[in-house]
């Protein structure tokens, strides 16, 4: 009987100690100025917004956070990383010294689709293997073979298979994923921009 009472008292005492420790350490719940700023700063991780870790989310705070940097292609609205040159693309705002910056991802995807149309019509490059080899040649120290395998698998085509018009949105979506590590765009946006590029 004594042991049961002792355990009950210890359990209640432990709970009170945990609550007191939390209130003392938490900057949100403590108005005591005796806790120095460095102690408060060390606890800032408790207030971290974990939604910022999820890409493609509609959460405004996640989109506005500076704690997660977008890959350059996504930040430039140029998800296939078209390099700046003499061409003046629709929706082009400028460049970052190497890559084009577009007003929106739609224009960046459209420009990439237009480039793939030129590959097909003027150079006869109409399969994943030929397209990716031209887009990211091994001579530029690119992992071209991995790129080809990834795009073919993601697009559901053979690497040497001639592409139909309906294949290009999937190929472009897979290229976006490979270029940036993920693809945050809805399939409908990629399809619309690709159709505009091939028009």
Secondary structure, DSSP 4 states (H G I P E B T S, - for coil): -HHHHHHHHHHHHHHHHHHHHHHHH-GGG---TTS-HHHHHHTGGGG--GGGGSTT---HHHHH-SSSPPPHHHHTT-TT-PBP-S---TTEEEESSSBEEESSHHHHHHHHHHHHHHHHHHH---SHHHHHHHHT-GGGT--HHHHHHHHHHHHTS-TTSPPPGGGHHHHHHHHHHHHHSS--S-HHHHHHHHHHHH-
